[in-house]
Amino acid sequence: MSITIRQAQPQDAHAVVPLIIDAIGDIANRLTGEQSTEAVIQELTVLFHQEDNRHSYLNTFVATENEQILGILVYYHGEQAVHMDANLVKWLEAKNAPSIVIDQEAHEDEAYIDTVCVAPAARGKGIGTLLLQFAEELTKQRGYTKLSLNVETQKEEARRLYERLGFVITEPWSIIDEPFHHMVKQF
């Protein structure tokens, strides 16, 4: 298996958006202001094509093999999130979305792994670990000293993977009123 990780492009939306939804679940409804699956896909595709929000193609990296997208990483710095989320709130307000509260997901001094997801058929092959290691390299290259992520408290297997990779639970966190562990790896 020869996996390449590259910056996502707008034309990758058809493969990336379903993986984002798979990873973030109901958070996708809040981020798009939509309820139906079709509307969430449509609006998340709009956000992916834009350049000013957390799920932009500019913050997304894809793991590919033979041009097929097998996994995704959404990564940005916590300081950028404040501006990106303000843009998202304006976008939601403009479309009269029912919910315009966007929960903070990282501290402003952390690089942040927002989303990691591997396509179901490609799971168990180490692609998720490669994406996490890629995020670590980006963090070091950019001169950041902390890399964080949030994992739902009931996802014990994922938490154990993150711990094996050097992440430690630093505090409880809440996203859309659901409990998460905030995990950080320091460099």
Secondary structure, DSSP 8 states (H G I E B T S, - for coil): ---EEEE--GGGHHHHHHHHHHHHTTHHHHHHT--SHHHHHHHHHHHHHSSSSTTSGGGEEEEEETTEEEEEEEEEEHHHHHHHHHHHHHHHHHTT-S-------S-TTSEEEEEEEE-GGGTTSSHHHHHHHHHHHHHHHTT-SEEEEEEETT-HHHHHHHHHTT-EEEEEEEETTEEEEEEEEE-
